[in-house]
Amino acid sequence: MNASSPPSLSSVPSPDHQALVSQHPAPVDCLSCRIIGTGALGATGLYALNQARAHQPGSVVGKRIMGGVGILFLLGSVARWRA
């Protein structure tokens, strides 16, 4: 190898992962951000569940998909307070 060639990946030192993690703490949302996020996810979930009802136009498969999406959004609104 001559002196002008760039270093290979194996010769570059890797940063200490624990040092990087300890420098940047996990972000914490404020109360108003949690309330707005919970409301948005909950409203989207209720809208999707409404679209899955029998009186709405669409195929049976599409309604089942919308029902699943609605439940996932509602679970996401609950998970905002757990994480």
Secondary structure, DSSP 8 states (H G I E B T S, - for coil): --TTS---GGGS----HHHHHHHS------HHHHHHHHHHHHHHHHHHHHHTSTTSSS-HHHHHHHHHHHHHHHHHHHHHHH-
